[in-house]
Amino acid sequence: MTPRQILFSLSPLLVLLGFVLSVLFFGAKPVFLWTDVLIYILVLSISFFMVYASGKAHFRVPWQQVIRHKLGMVSLVFLMVYVVIGLVDSVHFREQVENKNTDSPNAEVIYDGDVLSLLDLLVEPMRIQEEKTYSAPFAIHLFSKETIEHEDGTRTREYPRLKYAGAHLDNPEDLAGDVTSKTLTGLFYGVAFWILLYFLTTIFVARSRSVSIGETLLSLLRSSDGVPWRHILMSFAFLSILIAVLIQLAPAYHVFGTDKVGQDVFYQTLKSIRTGLVIGTLTTLIMLPFAVLLGIMAGYLKGWVDDVIQYMYTTLSSIPGVLLIAAAVLMMQVYVANHPDLFETDSERADIRLFFLCVILGITSWTGLCRMLRGEAMKLREVDYVQASQAFGVSHFKIIWRHIQPNVMHIVLIAVVLDFSGLVLAEAVLSYVGVGVDPSMHSWGNLINGARLEMAREPMVWWSLLAAFIFMFVLVLSANLFSDAVRDAFDPRIRKQ
Amino acid sequence: MLNYIIRRTFYAIPILIGVNLITFILFFVVNTPDDMARMHLGMKRVTPEAVQQWKEQRGYDKALVFNTEASGTDKFTQTIFAEKSVELFTFDFGRSDGGRDISYDIQQRMWPSLAIAIPIFIIGILANITFALIVAFFRATYVDVWGVIACVVLMSISGLFYIIGGQFLIGKVLHLVPISGYDVGANAIKFTILPVLIGIIGGIGSGTRWYRTIFLEEISRDYVRTARAKGLSEAAVLYKHVLRNGMIPILTGAVVVLPLLFMGSLITESFFGIPGLGSYTIDAINSQDFAIVRAMVFLGSALYILGLVLTDISYTIADPRIRLQ
């Protein structure tokens, strides 16, 4: 590795260090949840893998094909927005609380019981502005009638004004005008930001190709180098306008309404992104070493090793997945209930459950990949160059590392990206069954579950469902489209056609 | 053939023992029966007597694997492992933590589950194959491209939304069928239509795409070219040759799940209030009735292994070249 590559692969760590230092600077106490640490490890290993793979032709060539895939790249841009939100939500800390008895010299520093993340700071208005109960999107009145006592002593039943949403409006009729003007302002900022992005992309491409910036400016729009720059820039435009408009609107109104206890639904869906991503990625990270190692060992070493590994995965896969997860999560609930002293805050308890859910999902989902790798390794061990290495006395470990592993990596990569969307969908179902993430944790499953009970209400409370639907659908759809692009590029059977 | 089936049954035994051990460890070793009793009786202010009584009522008051107080073979048989786990092999599920006979409940509840699961399975497969054949017929045209995109979009919607949307549209807006509930006999039909319909629609995306790949793989084979060269119409090629040769991968996916249809669908049944095995399991999970969950895990594994054997047998029917030895 060149120094530049090492710097690149360590850059996520540097960014993280910067975050932690800034948290410390403001007098807060950094909190490293289990899943946080694993996310950092994941990001680090992905950047290492990218550096490693960029030097290997069998990764670089298919990757070029992914980059030329229009739908694949557009969905990658959307995925990246989710990933950034999820990462910003993965730096946690506890704020310092003012100590009442500051007179004593060695007063202990007290930290708030709530674990916050950087995302919470960014969207602070949405987090704090809690209404009384349900309110519709962009509403400035509560969803249910209340008895209001007037100054002259009379009482009427009416929809009271919301405490925060639209509180700056003197006259309720101004609502439409205010929303329009805020949208237009957001539109303006969005376009401005897009132009900035456009120039940055141009400079980046121009530098890496060593052509003049003026030339690149137009060639990007024509996508003349095969990379669908026009589509990428179009998705940039869509996203930056959308985000800018939301930044304008979200502090002043509840864009997706509020839930039963008056919490902003848009805030909840944003927080759910991290949960979804964690389930989709960490599960894979946890199961991957087992699946790869055991699969290759079973196929390559054969004999009793093969028998034992086969027995292990047949047994595990014969238990219906949901039931195994349910049984394991139930048992973990009993454990946590009996050991309350192990967890300092509620977030830590919820987080350990999320971590455990990833582990148990990983245990139920590694068998498929393991079986595939076993079959592939069995074929590869009969190949001439492997036979030759064996005849030369190369150790098994070295043969597996040098010859088998590079030849099965595409299977691993395809399995990883294909599994992701299924896991995100599984989270919602498991949370509904009651064996998913902790009920106190923000997740799409919990959001749907909470809203489902209000289906029978007249008029219906639909906005929580809508918000969860949109956010989940966009994430899963982009993940599906992107994984298709990756599979088309990396699967040799498809590539031939 | 008979030999093969008998041998496969013997192979199943170590796997079932493994499943049994896993559930035993999960349910009794990770957390002791005392923990479970406290969880059930409420965490705080539980007297040791109450815990003891709870355990005695359910037979959890014995030693886990080795009873030092008993004599002779009783040392092994008078244990939780022998009474709760080994007895599952005789399909004697015992009593639930709530005191009901689990085997009786299963017999009662499997019919509603089957009433939902079998129509979804059969009509679903037929619909998926039909759509996949249409898409394969128009391969490399806009029908194919948009068909695949539609499949991906359908796949990207969570199953929960299909149910919620279906209930809202058909049950609440159009008032065609009741939103949820169940009845015996012919009256059951009006309750089953909606779950079946939603089950089929929910599976169309991934199913069609999966079968399409199978058919496209077959289409590129030599015998298909020969069939076309003979002058057969494209429809005849697809229907007579491609479909029949695609049966092996289709059977692999379909027959395995056949026995599992008994278990019903957790989500569908609980949303529609159908008193099947799926909602039975969900209720058990929510009320933390470990005996039922344990029984369902064992039953599910046994059915899955049955499905694997059935798959092998179905191969010989679909493809006479395959001989089971």
Interface residues (C-beta under 8 A of the other chain):
Chain A: Y311 T314 T315 L316 S317 S318 I319 P320 V322 L323 L324 A326 A327 A328 L330 M331 Q333 V334 Y335 A337 N338 S421 L425 A428 V429 Y432 V433 G434 V435 W444 I448 R452 M455 M460 L465 F469 M472 F473 V476 L477 N480 L481 D484 Q497
Chain B: P14 I15 G18 V19 I22 T23 L26 F27 V30 N31 D35 M36 R38 M39 M43 V152 V153 M155 S156 I157 S158 G159 L160 F161 I164 Q167 F168 K172 S220 L260 M263 L266 I267 S270 T281 I282 I285 N286 Q288 F290 V293 R294 M296 V297 G300 S301 Y304 I305
